[in-house]
Amino acid sequence: MNVCVIGVGYVGLVTGAVFADLGNEVFCVDNDKRKIDMLNRGEMPIYEPGLKEMVKRNVDDGRLIFTTNLSKGVKTAKVIFIAVGTPPKPNGESDLSAVEAVAKEIALNLDDYKIVVNKSTVPVGTGNLVRNIIEKHRRSDVEFDVVSNPEFLKEGSAIADCLNPDRIVIGVPNHHVAMALLELYAPLERTMLITDVESAEVIKYASNAFLATKISFINFIANLCERAGADVSLVAKGMGTDSRIGKEFLQAGLGYGGSCFPKDTLSLLHTAKKFGEDASILESVIAINQDRVPRFVRRIIARLKPLNRKVIAVLGLAFKPNTDDLRDAKSLEIIKALQKKNAVIKVYDPVAMDNARSILKGVTFCKNAYEAARGADALIVVTDWNEFKLLNLEKLHQEMRGNFIFDGRNIYSKERVESAGFEYHCIGKQ
């Protein structure tokens, strides 16, 4: 099948590469010439395990084409995916300007029947918005349908998630469109849920907001455990073995970040208020998450004060392991708060250093964790990379001037850290 994916950001690039790998002819279109040129040189604009190899394989085989020519992509394809960004506005509402612009361009290039698929995360009602824009701007009375097909990719495992999804949600206006999308996804042999367009749009936001709620809930429990002398890791294990709850997203820490949970929860909050629904549950989820870093920083200040000229090593910059994504990364918030107290910051991340150089100012970038620790008064773990879990703590202690570890992801056992000579502060434990 001929497919066009508009937008080669995280979702669009992974989606296009996987569809090509399944044997489809895929045009990936973006108006950012620099990004398209990079991809045509075989360079990836994002870090995702296995993506570079998949892209190269399908480009070499002629199934995957990167171009700025939207007209050619639209006219060649039967199915057109919109995968552009929908960042939050200051009030939390999703900014749909990119979706609207693409819908207009599709309309101007519509020459025969097309299936237009919203792959971007969009609030309920966007399908109707896209349909109205295309109807308004199409140059002839060409038929088309608009579908909602939300993505559920996790950064760091996006290709595996795309090839082996828990479910494929397809929101369609009629049976004919459903059959076309079922054909496209059939090689995956996964569970497919066919809904109306509006329900599919809500499913995406509801899923992410629910996972954000689990994270904020376990962090609330972590706060209680710190006061009561309990161990949040044991509490989470006890909860997670209940099949009605499950163990996923019950890791206490610095809260959720990244490109999805913060903006999607805010967008759902805005949508609920728009429809006149009480959204206090989402307001609490957001409030708990917003206090995670300030609470963590207060603990650091209380133990190290004054922070003036204290050297602090920060391990991990990306918002999660196996990605170089710094969107809503807790590291940036922590570093900014510590710099306000005149602390000296050294940083290391296995992948995200290049992205961080254009964002972080006044910090020392180090080549590994031991260099970051050298001469430091304290060390902070922000991202739970496996590399950090396997560090030689005795060697780390020898490099440092002080003996404090503040573990924002609970990657170490208290006994192991203290036996290496450290004073250990983690989340949800005393």
C-alpha positions as MATLAB code, in Angstrom:
seq = 'MNVCVIGVGYVGLVTGAVFADLGNEVFCVDNDKRKIDMLNRGEMPIYEPGLKEMVKRNVDDGRLIFTTNLSKGVKTAKVIFIAVGTPPKPNGESDLSAVEAVAKEIALNLDDYKIVVNKSTVPVGTGNLVRNIIEKHRRSDVEFDVVSNPEFLKEGSAIADCLNPDRIVIGVPNHHVAMALLELYAPLERTMLITDVESAEVIKYASNAFLATKISFINFIANLCERAGADVSLVAKGMGTDSRIGKEFLQAGLGYGGSCFPKDTLSLLHTAKKFGEDASILESVIAINQDRVPRFVRRIIARLKPLNRKVIAVLGLAFKPNTDDLRDAKSLEIIKALQKKNAVIKVYDPVAMDNARSILKGVTFCKNAYEAARGADALIVVTDWNEFKLLNLEKLHQEMRGNFIFDGRNIYSKERVESAGFEYHCIGKQ';
ca = [
       0.000    0.000    0.000;
       1.189    3.552   -0.714;
       1.435    5.598    2.470;
       2.317    9.219    3.191;
       3.408   10.316    6.660;
       3.433   14.090    7.182;
       5.794   15.084    9.972;
       9.065   13.293   10.704;
       9.209   13.972   14.396;
       9.346   11.107   16.845;
       5.988    9.551   15.981;
       6.081   10.200   12.253;
       9.603    8.906   11.702;
       9.074    5.689   13.648;
       5.659    5.122   12.053;
       7.003    5.677    8.538;
       9.994    3.402    9.070;
       7.865    0.572   10.470;
       5.257    0.784    7.699;
       8.076    0.630    5.140;
       9.560   -2.360    6.949;
       6.193   -4.097    6.586;
       6.494   -3.776    2.809;
       4.612   -0.554    2.081;
       5.828    2.295   -0.125;
       6.184    5.232    2.269;
       6.718    8.942    1.650;
       7.815   10.777    4.799;
       7.227   14.506    4.356;
       8.360   17.450    6.452;
       8.733   21.172    5.799;
      12.002   21.229    7.760;
      14.563   20.860    4.955;
      17.427   20.504    7.412;
      15.767   17.461    8.980;
      14.964   15.909    5.603;
      18.554   16.460    4.436;
      19.827   14.758    7.592;
      17.635   11.734    6.996;
      18.691   11.506    3.359;
      22.303   11.433    4.576;
      21.422    8.582    6.912;
      21.586   10.750   10.050;
      18.840   10.461   12.675;
      17.362   13.641   14.218;
      16.385   11.618   17.303;
      17.924    8.759   19.255;
      15.871    5.570   19.304;
      17.410    2.080   19.532;
      17.204    0.256   16.205;
      15.746    3.176   14.250;
      18.840    4.079   12.233;
      19.263    0.520   10.998;
      15.583    0.205   10.057;
      15.609    3.506    8.175;
      18.768    2.605    6.261;
      17.430   -0.798    5.285;
      14.220    0.576    3.853;
      15.823    3.577    2.150;
      18.305    1.232    0.476;
      15.443   -0.999   -0.671;
      13.554    1.990   -2.081;
      10.501    1.658    0.153;
      11.157    4.746    2.274;
      11.533    8.230    0.799;
      12.150   11.479    2.700;
      11.025   14.663    0.993;
       9.735   18.196    1.492;
       7.369   17.677   -1.453;
       3.995   17.309    0.277;
       2.090   17.444   -3.003;
       3.864   14.364   -4.366;
       3.419   12.484   -1.103;
      -0.314   13.186   -0.952;
      -0.983   12.394   -4.604;
       0.989    9.139   -4.463;
      -0.586    7.745   -1.295;
      -3.866    6.055   -0.521;
      -3.499    6.617    3.233;
      -2.142    9.914    4.578;
      -1.007   10.125    8.203;
      -0.863   13.491    9.959;
       1.922   13.203   12.557;
       2.803   16.794   13.395;
       3.324   18.317   16.829;
       0.462   19.502   19.048;
       2.300   21.385   21.819;
       0.417   22.938   24.720;
      -0.619   26.568   24.752;
      -0.040   28.547   27.976;
      -3.518   27.552   29.189;
      -2.910   23.833   28.563;
      -5.008   23.658   25.411;
      -3.451   21.722   22.507;
      -2.080   23.935   19.749;
      -3.586   22.505   16.566;
      -2.133   25.077   14.175;
       0.216   22.551   12.547;
      -2.616   20.034   12.103;
      -4.795   22.736   10.564;
      -2.036   23.833    8.178;
      -1.418   20.262    7.019;
      -5.149   19.622    6.540;
      -5.316   22.664    4.267;
      -2.328   21.460    2.222;
      -3.863   18.020    1.872;
      -7.078   19.621    0.611;
      -5.237   21.648   -2.014;
      -3.545   18.492   -3.343;
      -6.520   16.120   -3.159;
      -6.954   14.492   -6.582;
      -8.795   11.256   -5.778;
     -10.160    9.344   -2.775;
      -7.859    9.438    0.268;
      -7.979    8.266    3.857;
      -6.627   11.009    6.121;
      -5.468    9.647    9.480;
      -4.842   11.739   12.577;
      -1.795   10.085   14.151;
      -0.966   13.196   16.163;
      -2.311   13.325   19.701;
      -5.331   15.597   19.358;
      -8.331   16.494   21.542;
     -11.779   15.122   20.853;
     -13.413   16.899   17.945;
     -10.237   17.276   15.880;
     -11.444   14.745   13.324;
     -14.398   16.973   12.552;
     -12.079   19.988   12.424;
      -9.816   18.313    9.843;
     -12.821   17.195    7.781;
     -14.249   20.731    7.739;
     -10.912   22.238    6.677;
     -10.471   19.771    3.817;
     -14.057   20.261    2.649;
     -13.556   24.021    2.673;
     -10.274   24.064    0.731;
     -10.481   21.109   -1.708;
     -10.486   22.223   -5.330;
     -12.934   19.611   -6.590;
     -15.629   17.393   -5.110;
     -13.214   14.549   -4.299;
     -14.273   12.053   -1.640;
     -12.160   11.420    1.448;
     -12.498   10.099    4.984;
     -10.900   11.200    8.247;
      -9.748    8.582   10.757;
      -8.284    8.701   14.252;
      -5.440    6.248   14.876;
      -3.628    7.301   18.071;
      -0.109    6.097   18.782;
       0.966    4.445   22.024;
       4.734    4.468   21.598;
       7.166    4.674   24.503;
      10.423    6.444   23.795;
      13.287    4.010   24.087;
      11.164    1.071   22.909;
       9.164    2.741   20.120;
       9.995    0.255   17.349;
       9.080   -2.734   19.496;
       5.889   -0.955   20.573;
       5.031   -0.207   16.954;
       5.625   -3.800   15.822;
       4.044   -5.428   18.893;
       1.384   -3.037   20.210;
      -0.983   -4.036   23.023;
      -3.792   -2.861   20.770;
      -4.369   -0.838   17.626;
      -7.134    1.733   18.022;
      -8.857    2.829   14.822;
     -11.611    5.431   15.010;
     -13.549    5.430   11.742;
     -16.721    6.939   10.272;
     -17.765    3.803    8.334;
     -17.044    0.111    7.711;
     -15.331    0.702    4.346;
     -12.594    2.838    5.920;
     -12.124    0.346    8.722;
     -11.351   -2.438    6.237;
      -8.635   -0.351    4.552;
      -6.882    0.343    7.868;
      -7.273   -3.276    8.944;
      -5.488   -4.295    5.736;
      -2.624   -1.895    6.460;
      -2.137   -3.226    9.990;
      -2.906   -6.893    9.236;
       0.776   -8.017    9.023;
       1.205   -7.172   12.728;
      -1.462   -9.708   13.753;
      -2.390   -7.702   16.833;
      -5.656   -6.880   18.562;
      -7.521   -4.124   16.730;
     -10.215   -2.025   18.354;
     -12.604   -0.322   15.940;
     -14.450    2.690   17.386;
     -16.012    5.929   16.284;
     -13.591    8.806   15.695;
     -14.435   10.695   18.899;
     -13.907    7.659   21.142;
     -10.488    6.967   19.597;
      -9.473   10.568   20.252;
     -10.480   10.273   23.921;
      -8.787    6.866   24.356;
      -5.339    8.352   23.759;
      -5.697   11.139   26.329;
      -7.485    8.927   28.840;
      -4.713    6.322   28.633;
      -1.873    8.790   29.201;
      -3.718   10.664   31.949;
      -4.430    7.379   33.741;
      -0.753    6.403   33.640;
       0.177    9.872   34.890;
      -2.324    9.342   37.707;
      -0.621    6.079   38.709;
       2.733    7.866   38.825;
       1.423   10.745   40.921;
      -0.415    8.329   43.223;
       2.678    6.272   44.000;
       4.637    9.483   44.576;
       1.954   10.598   47.035;
       2.385    7.237   48.769;
       6.168    7.785   48.730;
       5.696   11.058   50.610;
       3.622    9.212   53.202;
       6.217    6.445   53.480;
       8.985    8.960   54.179;
       7.008   10.359   57.110;
       5.760    7.022   58.423;
       9.000    5.065   58.135;
       7.673    2.692   55.475;
       9.397    1.567   52.259;
       7.613    2.656   49.073;
       9.359   -0.038   47.023;
       7.760   -2.734   49.159;
       4.421   -0.943   49.105;
       4.530   -0.706   45.309;
       5.441   -4.388   45.057;
       2.519   -5.291   47.271;
       0.180   -3.180   45.172;
       1.558   -4.288   41.831;
       1.041   -7.994   42.443;
      -2.691   -7.308   42.487;
      -3.793   -8.104   38.925;
      -6.381   -5.320   39.089;
      -3.587   -2.755   39.582;
      -0.463   -4.128   37.883;
       3.159   -3.232   38.576;
       3.737   -0.854   35.647;
       4.115    2.877   36.413;
       4.360    2.298   40.165;
       7.995    3.389   40.462;
       8.256    6.293   42.886;
      10.623    9.023   41.778;
      10.838   12.537   40.424;
       7.541   12.394   38.552;
       6.536   12.104   34.927;
       8.088   14.182   32.158;
       8.759   13.883   28.452;
       6.723   14.941   25.469;
       3.440   13.148   26.255;
       2.244   12.858   29.838;
       2.609   16.530   30.858;
       0.939   17.991   27.770;
      -1.690   15.255   27.393;
      -2.820   15.520   31.006;
      -3.047   19.305   30.681;
      -4.963   18.978   27.422;
      -7.467   16.532   28.931;
      -7.902   18.908   31.865;
      -8.626   21.748   29.442;
     -11.063   19.578   27.471;
     -12.918   18.499   30.615;
     -13.343   22.110   31.684;
     -14.472   23.033   28.183;
     -17.303   20.509   28.506;
     -18.124   21.672   32.043;
     -16.841   18.566   33.842;
     -15.207   18.557   37.290;
     -11.511   17.847   36.632;
     -10.227   18.031   40.207;
      -8.698   14.550   39.940;
      -6.453   15.745   37.093;
      -5.631   18.954   38.946;
      -4.373   16.854   41.883;
      -2.319   14.615   39.588;
      -0.648   17.661   38.049;
      -0.089   19.383   41.409;
       1.628   16.313   42.900;
       3.859   16.016   39.850;
       4.787   19.693   39.919;
       5.984   19.356   43.521;
       8.293   16.392   42.928;
      11.412   18.349   41.979;
      10.940   21.181   44.520;
      10.510   18.573   47.265;
      13.646   16.711   46.123;
      15.670   19.930   45.909;
      14.542   20.961   49.388;
      15.995   17.716   50.741;
      19.303   18.385   48.981;
      19.478   21.948   50.320;
      18.604   20.840   53.852;
      21.510   18.384   53.920;
      24.131   20.414   52.049;
      23.356   24.014   52.995;
      24.777   26.358   52.220;
      25.001   25.279   48.559;
      27.190   28.234   47.619;
      30.079   26.850   45.498;
      29.241   23.256   46.441;
      30.025   20.913   43.522;
      27.147   18.653   42.546;
      27.342   15.864   39.959;
      24.145   15.142   38.045;
      23.864   11.713   36.417;
      21.218   11.599   33.701;
      19.754   14.421   31.624;
      17.179   12.726   29.358;
      13.693   12.442   30.822;
      14.001    8.632   30.715;
      16.589    6.009   29.653;
      17.228    5.030   26.011;
      16.346    8.431   24.599;
      17.988   11.809   24.110;
      14.710   13.657   24.706;
      14.954   16.595   27.118;
      11.349   17.776   26.854;
      10.044   18.312   30.393;
      13.142   16.537   31.729;
      13.482   16.718   35.504;
      17.226   17.249   35.176;
      16.730   20.717   33.708;
      14.437   21.747   36.541;
      16.798   20.379   39.198;
      19.892   22.015   37.707;
      18.158   25.375   37.388;
      17.038   25.243   41.042;
      20.535   24.330   42.261;
      22.186   27.019   40.152;
      19.928   29.590   41.801;
      21.616   28.573   45.060;
      25.010   29.132   43.392;
      25.929   25.440   43.233;
      28.580   24.278   40.740;
      27.086   21.660   38.415;
      28.799   18.824   36.535;
      26.695   16.583   34.299;
      26.841   13.335   32.381;
      24.329   11.410   30.250;
      25.136    8.496   27.899;
      23.092    9.903   24.996;
      21.564   13.336   25.670;
      24.741   15.440   26.038;
      24.632   16.978   22.561;
      21.015   18.089   22.962;
      21.778   19.469   26.414;
      24.664   21.677   25.288;
      22.283   24.076   23.572;
      20.017   24.237   26.630;
      22.188   24.078   29.738;
      24.487   26.980   30.483;
      27.144   27.308   33.158;
      27.593   23.555   33.673;
      30.550   21.246   33.048;
      29.859   18.401   30.624;
      31.770   15.230   31.510;
      32.757   12.164   29.504;
      31.545    9.627   32.078;
      30.029    9.289   35.539;
      33.406    9.053   37.307;
      34.621   12.307   35.771;
      31.373   13.972   36.833;
      31.861   12.692   40.385;
      35.478   13.850   40.622;
      35.731   16.480   43.365;
      31.946   16.596   43.871;
      30.355   17.207   47.253;
      27.232   15.279   46.257;
      25.921   13.141   43.423;
      22.354   13.140   42.121;
      20.820   10.317   40.071;
      18.115   11.761   37.797;
      17.758    9.216   34.972;
      17.813    5.475   35.647;
      20.180    4.391   32.880;
      21.433    0.825   33.335;
      24.959    2.212   33.094;
      24.425    4.044   36.382;
      23.034    0.976   38.146;
      26.284   -0.870   37.399;
      28.727    1.816   38.574;
      31.561    0.851   40.915;
      30.374    2.740   43.994;
      33.671    2.333   45.825;
      35.505    3.958   42.912;
      32.822    6.633   42.753;
      33.363    7.387   46.445;
      37.108    7.712   45.927;
      36.559   10.296   43.190;
      34.282   12.491   45.286;
      35.079   15.104   47.897;
      31.804   14.577   49.746;
      29.840   11.432   50.462;
      26.227   12.230   49.586;
      24.092   10.397   47.000;
      20.590   11.685   46.287;
      18.869    8.990   44.264;
      15.817   10.340   42.454;
      15.015    6.991   40.847;
      15.746    4.480   43.657;
      18.221    2.540   41.520;
      20.438    1.463   44.449;
      19.909   -0.467   47.634;
      20.599    1.459   50.833;
      22.898   -1.279   52.107;
      25.050   -1.295   48.966;
      25.470    2.477   48.909;
      26.204    2.825   52.615;
      28.729   -0.008   52.529;
      30.628    1.986   49.907;
      30.882    4.894   52.368;
      28.010    7.092   51.223;
      25.184    8.820   53.021;
      22.156    7.776   50.951;
      18.949    9.715   50.322;
      16.291    8.189   48.063;
      12.547    8.432   47.419;
       9.856    7.056   49.735;
      12.214    5.529   52.274;
      14.040    6.676   55.390;
];
